[in-house]
Amino acid sequence: MNADLFGADAPELGNFVNKIVEWDVVVGFEAELLVRIHDHSPLQTNLYRNVNISRTLRSLD
């Protein structure tokens, strides 16, 4: 995952979020995890959008 996708706030996200983005997890678990991030992160909208973009691009490979 390219950290530049998250812009200037990438260092605050840490490796934990980058691992979430890279994992191919069960859809239900991923949705629950993203909701938790969405509810508790000041970067909620951008993170959710970037994860969706990342998953879409991966599926086109």
C-alpha positions in Angstrom: 0.0 0.0 0.0 1.4 3.4 -1.0 1.3 5.6 2.1 1.1 8.6 -0.2 -2.6 7.7 -0.8 -3.3 8.9 2.7 -1.5 12.2 2.2 0.1 14.1 5.1 -1.8 12.2 7.7 -0.2 8.8 6.8 2.3 8.7 9.7 -0.6 9.1 12.2 -2.3 6.0 10.8 0.7 3.7 11.5 1.4 0.2 10.3 -1.8 -1.2 11.8 -4.0 0.5 9.3 -1.7 -0.3 6.4 -2.0 -4.0 7.3 -5.8 -3.7 7.4 -5.8 -2.3 3.9 -3.5 -5.0 2.6 -5.4 -8.0 4.1 -7.8 -10.0 2.1 -10.2 -10.6 5.0 -13.7 -12.0 5.2 -16.1 -9.3 4.0 -18.1 -9.2 7.2 -15.0 -8.8 9.4 -13.7 -6.1 7.1 -16.9 -4.2 7.1 -17.0 -4.3 10.9 -13.4 -3.2 11.1 -13.9 -0.3 8.7 -16.9 0.8 10.7 -14.9 1.0 13.9 -12.2 3.0 12.1 -14.8 5.2 10.5 -16.4 5.9 14.0 -13.1 6.6 15.8 -10.7 8.1 13.3 -10.5 11.8 12.5 -9.5 10.5 9.0 -12.6 8.4 8.7 -14.0 9.5 5.3 -10.6 9.5 3.5 -9.5 6.2 5.0 -12.8 4.5 4.0 -12.6 5.9 0.5 -8.9 4.9 0.1 -9.6 1.4 1.3 -12.4 1.0 -1.3 -10.2 2.4 -4.0 -7.4 0.1 -3.1 -9.7 -3.0 -3.2 -11.1 -1.9 -6.5 -7.7 -1.5 -8.1 -6.5 -4.9 -6.7 -9.5 -6.6 -8.2 -8.6 -5.3 -11.7 -5.2 -6.9 -11.7 
